[in-house]
Amino acid sequence: MNYKKLGKILGKIMILEGILMIIPLIVSFIYREDLKHKIAFIIPICILILCGYLLQIPKPKRDDLYQKEGFALTALVWIVMALFGALPFVISQDIPNYINAFFEIMSGFTTTGSSIVNDVTALEHSTLFWRSFSHWIGGMGILVFVLIFIPESNDGSSMHLLRAESPGPQVGKLVSKMKVTTRILYLIYLGLTLLEIVILMLDKPIKGYENDQFFYSILATFGCAGTGGFGFIPNSIELFNPFSQYVMSIFLILFGCNFSLYYLILIGKVKTVFKSEEFKSYFLVLGIAITLIFISLVSRFNAFPQEYSIEEAFRHSLFQVASIMTTTGYSTTDFNTWPMLAVTILIVIMFVGAMAGSTSGGIKMSRIVIAFKGVYINIRKLINPRYVPKAKFEGKNLDERTMNDIFAYLTLYFFILIGVVFLLSFDPANGQILTISSDAGIYSVKHGFFSNFSSALACISNIGPGFEAVGAYSSYASYSYFSKIILSITMLIGRLEILPVLILFSPKTWKKI
């Protein structure tokens, strides 16, 4: 293990986090918050920059990083970011308990959106900004951003870092130089972010929040861009006007697309985009899910509390499918009380996720497509042993190693999901009756298996809200500290797609070479 090289990169990350915290500090000055909320950012900024500088002093004997080192470093970086990122919440006393604060910021950086905050109106503007800004930081990836600035090596170290942090089974460069690739990705990311903010500003202000339209447009965009979904006003996005809800639906779908496709559009290869198997599969699943949920909401055979007009039923169907499939977790209504068909479809797309190379979580559409092709090939082999597989994906031959890697990932995904559900079954919250107040009225839910299952699924797929006790209009506050730590680790496993976190905890990883 190249400890000095790891320390050097980790130090850069710490300095970067300290610099990024200056922005919410500025927000605290703009909104004239008390001294406590300013100190809440000043102290971590000083600690991060000092520790980051000290880690820059030792000079490594070699500059290269092996794959296992790149994977371990990636997981370590995210943990360190969360450990220090939680401090502003604790120092300001907005979230006084450190474990709760760690859960909240880990949920932010991993773009999960699960929250322990029951009343977001009690949080100051700087705290709300830091929560939502963490989505934007973690959306494209922390190390991807750092790769813009660190010198590119010839040994593949940069690619190891990109592969460890970028979602999807296959990761590659857009152009020959890794640094240029990361710059292109971030420019596209930034461009879409700014465009959404501008369009949201064209809408009428949120009723009751007229003085903060620009501020809340920024927070809403951070959640869409990073596909995170932290609520910053009561009832998530319900209070936003229909125009803004439609705008966010569209941008959620756009941020769920592979960012490489935008690069192809920019260089004029539009036809290539529409030939993409994953692109077509993504929009096919979106279309089917929206249609089926819309039918279930307007059907006279389903009795549920909400009464929607045709337009409302379509808008809620579009928004919730876009939000859940891109693993954002924003909500415009209480889908906890929807008909069973609609709930079942939402659970299915919670597993699927959006496209690889996007900011979303979940298994990813590319893995689903390749897995189906792998199953088909195996069935054909059973029927005809002489059958020679010729499976292709995105115009390239699928080798056996790629399919084996995907089946291994799916196996680990489901084993971890089952393990987390098992651990949550020991939580003291099980059996409690919670009262939920939403647009569907006031009703009671029991914290049971479905709550634990949807919590585990929401965290490993980086979605945020689940169902029953952890639905769109409730929080994770009822869980014990032990369960919150388990769920925090689960969020990280989901965001880094399992292997980097498992490698981090392997004793062989830390042997000095």
Sequence and secondary structure as in RCSB ss.txt:
>XXXX:A:sequence
MNYKKLGKILGKIMILEGILMIIPLIVSFIYREDLKHKIAFIIPICILILCGYLLQIPKPKRDDLYQKEGFALTA
LVWIVMALFGALPFVISQDIPNYINAFFEIMSGFTTTGSSIVNDVTALEHSTLFWRSFSHWIGGMGILVFVLIFI
PESNDGSSMHLLRAESPGPQVGKLVSKMKVTTRILYLIYLGLTLLEIVILMLDKPIKGYENDQFFYSILATFGCA
GTGGFGFIPNSIELFNPFSQYVMSIFLILFGCNFSLYYLILIGKVKTVFKSEEFKSYFLVLGIAITLIFISLVSR
FNAFPQEYSIEEAFRHSLFQVASIMTTTGYSTTDFNTWPMLAVTILIVIMFVGAMAGSTSGGIKMSRIVIAFKGV
YINIRKLINPRYVPKAKFEGKNLDERTMNDIFAYLTLYFFILIGVVFLLSFDPANGQILTISSDAGIYSVKHGFF
SNFSSALACISNIGPGFEAVGAYSSYASYSYFSKIILSITMLIGRLEILPVLILFSPKTWKKI
>XXXX:A:secstr
  HHHHHHHHHHHHHHHHHHTHHHHHHHHHTT  HHHHHHHHHHHHHHHHHHHHHHSS  S     HHHHHHHHH
HHHHHHHHHHTHHHHHHTSS SHHHHHHHHHHHHTT      S GGGS HHHHHHHHHHHHHHHH HHHHHTTTS
   SSSHHHHHHHHHS SS    SSS HHHHHHHHHHHHHHHHHHHHHHHTTS   TT GGGHHHHHHHHHHHHH
TT     STTTTTTS HHHHHHHHHHHHHHTS HHHHHHHHTT HHHHHH HHHHHHHHHHHHHHHHHHHHHH T
T   S    HHHHHHHHHHHHHHHHTT    SS GGGS HHHHHHHHHHHHH S TTSS  SS HHHHHHHHHHH
HHHHHHHH TT     EETTEE  HHHHHHHHHHHHHHHHHHHHHHHHHTT TTTT EEEEEETTEEEEEE SHH
HHHHHHHHHHTT    SGGGSTTS STTS HHHHHHHHHHHHHHHTTSHHHHHHT GGGG   
